[in-house]
Amino acid sequence: MSIAAAVLSALLAFAALGAGIPKITLKGSVPELLQEHLGVSASLTRLIGVAEAAAAVGLVAGIFWHPLGIAAAAGLVIVFAGAVVYHGRAGDYADPKARGGAIAPIILGLVSVAAIVTSAL
């Protein structure tokens, strides 16, 4: 695995774990935003958090076994694509106040794709 792939995987794992833990515990502003603004149920919020945390573990393990890292990053692409859809339905990309938070899944999705590409090389 290249150094770039390892660095991308580690950074993405850190971001995914940081995003997943509050969703699993339903504590903090993000789960509240998901439930109130985007209409995501508490159980779906927890499921998303578990997927993000599992992907974080998979990305770190993928540094040593590439197929697992690629699968974890692909899973995150799916999670972030879903987030983009939910933000789009809520009109967050048209609202300057909400746009900043709505851009994060796009950026993290692109980083996930970059992790897949660099891991596959």
C-alpha positions as CSV (number, residue, x, y, z in Angstrom):
1,M,0.0,0.0,0.0
2,S,1.3,3.4,-0.8
3,I,1.9,6.1,1.8
4,A,-0.8,8.2,0.2
5,A,-3.4,5.4,0.6
6,A,-2.4,4.8,4.2
7,V,-2.6,8.5,5.1
8,L,-6.0,8.9,3.3
9,S,-7.3,5.8,5.1
10,A,-6.1,7.0,8.5
11,L,-7.6,10.5,8.0
12,L,-10.9,9.1,6.7
13,A,-11.0,6.6,9.6
14,F,-10.6,9.4,12.1
15,A,-13.3,11.5,10.4
16,A,-15.7,8.5,10.2
17,L,-15.2,7.5,13.8
18,G,-15.6,11.1,14.9
19,A,-18.9,11.4,13.0
20,G,-20.1,7.9,14.0
21,I,-19.8,8.0,17.8
22,P,-22.3,10.8,18.4
23,K,-24.8,9.1,16.1
24,I,-24.5,5.8,17.9
25,T,-25.0,7.5,21.3
26,L,-27.5,10.0,20.0
27,K,-25.7,12.8,21.8
28,G,-24.7,16.2,20.5
29,S,-26.0,18.5,17.8
30,V,-25.5,16.2,14.8
31,P,-28.1,13.5,15.8
32,E,-30.5,16.3,16.7
33,L,-30.0,17.9,13.3
34,L,-30.5,14.6,11.5
35,Q,-33.7,13.9,13.3
36,E,-35.2,17.4,13.3
37,H,-34.0,18.9,10.1
38,L,-33.5,16.0,7.8
39,G,-36.2,13.7,9.2
40,V,-33.9,10.7,9.9
41,S,-35.2,8.4,12.6
42,A,-33.2,7.6,15.8
43,S,-32.8,4.0,14.7
44,L,-31.5,5.1,11.2
45,T,-29.2,7.6,12.9
46,R,-27.7,4.8,15.0
47,L,-27.4,2.6,12.0
48,I,-25.5,5.3,10.1
49,G,-23.2,5.8,13.1
50,V,-22.5,2.0,13.3
51,A,-21.7,2.0,9.6
52,E,-19.3,4.9,10.0
53,A,-17.6,3.3,13.0
54,A,-17.3,0.0,11.3
55,A,-15.9,1.7,8.2
56,A,-13.3,3.4,10.4
57,V,-12.2,0.0,11.8
58,G,-12.1,-1.4,8.3
59,L,-10.1,1.5,6.9
60,V,-7.4,1.0,9.6
61,A,-7.3,-2.8,9.1
62,G,-7.3,-2.1,5.4
63,I,-3.8,-0.5,5.7
64,F,-2.6,-4.1,6.3
65,W,-5.2,-6.0,4.2
66,H,-6.1,-3.9,1.1
67,P,-9.5,-5.6,0.2
68,L,-11.0,-4.7,3.6
69,G,-9.9,-1.1,3.3
70,I,-11.3,-0.8,-0.2
71,A,-14.6,-2.3,1.0
72,A,-14.8,0.0,4.0
73,A,-14.1,3.1,1.8
74,A,-16.8,1.9,-0.7
75,G,-19.2,1.6,2.2
76,L,-18.5,5.2,3.2
77,V,-19.1,6.3,-0.4
78,I,-22.6,4.8,-0.1
79,V,-23.2,6.4,3.3
80,F,-22.0,9.8,2.1
81,A,-24.1,9.5,-1.1
82,G,-27.2,9.0,1.1
83,A,-26.2,12.1,3.1
84,V,-26.0,14.1,0.0
85,V,-29.5,13.0,-1.1
86,Y,-31.0,13.8,2.4
87,H,-29.3,17.3,2.3
88,G,-30.5,17.9,-1.2
89,R,-34.1,17.0,-0.3
90,A,-33.9,19.4,2.7
91,G,-32.7,22.2,0.4
92,D,-29.5,22.6,2.2
93,Y,-27.4,23.3,-0.9
94,A,-29.6,26.3,-1.7
95,D,-29.5,27.7,1.8
96,P,-26.2,29.6,2.5
97,K,-26.5,28.9,6.3
98,A,-26.9,25.1,5.9
99,R,-24.6,24.7,2.9
100,G,-21.4,24.4,5.0
101,G,-22.5,21.3,6.8
102,A,-24.1,19.8,3.7
103,I,-20.8,20.1,1.7
104,A,-19.0,17.8,4.2
105,P,-20.5,14.5,2.8
106,I,-19.5,15.5,-0.7
107,I,-15.9,16.2,0.4
108,L,-15.7,13.0,2.5
109,G,-17.2,11.0,-0.3
110,L,-14.5,12.3,-2.7
111,V,-11.8,11.4,-0.1
112,S,-13.4,7.9,0.1
113,V,-13.1,7.5,-3.6
114,A,-9.5,8.7,-3.5
115,A,-8.8,6.1,-0.7
116,I,-10.3,3.4,-3.0
117,V,-8.2,4.4,-6.0
118,T,-4.9,4.7,-4.1
119,S,-5.5,1.4,-2.2
120,A,-6.2,-0.4,-5.5
121,L,-3.0,0.7,-7.1
